[in-house]
Amino acid sequence: MPIVKFSREQEEALALKVQRYCSDEFDVDLGQFEAEFLLQFVVKQVEPEIYNHALEHCHKLAEQRLADLHDDLYQLEQTSAL
């Protein structure tokens, strides 16, 4: 099951970008179907890597936020006369 699901409008806009890129960089003219097919292939190939990278980034961010919370709670501690 794909992680990323584009709306029809998004997929058409991205396919148009693929068409332009292939035309500009490789002098290859792709039709709408070919561009969408290529887009789907590329997304399927890179999706797990991008997802895992984003997940790793979120994990690091959560760790930092937890460390910040720990510091904030430590600053709230009061000294005791005991």
Beta strands, then each sheet from edge to edge (+ up, - down):
end
